[in-house]
Amino acid sequence: MTLPIARDLASVNIRVVTIAPGLFHTPLFETVGDEVIASLGAQVPHPSRLGQPGEYAALARHIVENPMLNGETIRLDGAIRMAPR
């Protein structure tokens, strides 16, 4: 959806960029305990940890500051993917 919407809104100078976040260390994870957090982080190929909110913010800032970014979905997930069933 990102690319078609970006193309539709280009004529009015609106850019559309999607951030697809992976696992981020947010207050939601405070309830699961350190062992679960460590286990989830170990599944992330590199860096082998949960993302930090500041890393998400840094990407959002870069998107705003870089006018050539448009029509893209950026994965911010340390290359983690869901395991096949």
Secondary structure, 3 states (H helix, E strand, C coil): CHHHHHHHHHHHCCCCEEEEECCECCHHHHHCCHHHHHHHHHCCCCCCCCECHHHHHHHHHHHHHCCCCCCEEEEECCCCCCCCC
